[in-house]
């Protein structure tokens, strides 16, 4: 346990944050941002499996309670489904006891699986949870059943974009749904803090080459294969571009929707068969996103349907032009032709066309960068924390003492 003071400030709340995994991905980054913003004035407990998230939360001053992992597939399967449901039931019992012991005013579940466990815990005495959705479930019977449970069991649904909100339960949630865009660390992604020439040297990039990157976990829906095909087209058009595929496989079968390891092997094979070994580099997990984004000339976000797109705002903040998918939450961030370009998913020609426009017209990129930096300023961590706190206080009937109001969004 940390040295966190378990007695909240006079006007503070006791908050229990529940996460189904200890792997740190986009949703967990937002959770850690929330922890940092809450710990000074509120009692904060994280209930999560042991691992990187638990360690990071403890280092930020949160109390940590370990619960069973809930990483099994929600798809119906004779072996995996009972195991998943057993893990969720075990976590529900643990959440109920932790909520009782910490006298939690608010239970904030940070995913579908965490929401299921927290909803079960509410049936036996824990507070009804706020369930935070960071993605959309596939259109399957088990997914629809999950959404029905959360629609009835949650006190409030938080969605990281209007797109995610519309996906949930077909837009027919019985619980109120509130859109809260994720934050970014504007200080960390300040272009003045990262020397571009040095960042390019560190990555071994030619100063004069037009460099693209996809910065995302390796999984089919992130669309790295579309980026590879676009590079082939650009090379055929006489543009000597280079692509960095930055990321690693974070989630592995049989507990995930896709066979991500096979997908990574297929990406490597495609690069070889297209003769792009000198044009496409697989850099592995990115430990310095600000450095990578500052070094490149254009960020590609070719996802099939991106729920929100944190990396889009990070690139805007640090001053890197963007081509992003037109499907999903990124369309809420990118005004096509103003602060970025939009392209249809799974259409390599569209991605090659948009990228070529940026490569051949530096002025276009400069204009979009200026507009993008204005957009990024809307997504501060302080504004995010205040927005979530307003929702907490509304849920427990304790309005803020201050009449000032901050919201997150564009």
Secondary structure, 3 states (H helix, E strand, C coil): CCCCCCCCCCCCCEEEEECCCCCCCHHHHHHHHHHHHHCCCCEEEEEECCCHHHHHHHHCCCEEEECCCCCCCCCCCCCHHHHHHHHHHHHHHHHHHHHHHHCCCEEEECCHHHHHHHHHHHHCCCCCCEEEECCCCCCCHHHHHHHHHHHHHCCEEEECCHHHHHHHHHHCCCCEEEECCCCCCCCCCCHHHCCHHHHHHHCCCCCCCCEEEEECCCCHHHCHHHHHHHHHHHHHCCCCCEEEEECCCCCCCCCCCCCHHHHHHHHHHHHHHCCCCCCEEEEECCCCHHHHHHHCCEEEECCCCECCCHHHHHHHHHCCCEEEECCEHHHHCCCECCCEEEECCCCHHHHHHHHHHHHHCHHHHHHHHHHHHHHHCCCCHHHHHHHHHHHHHHHHCCCCCCCCCCCCCC
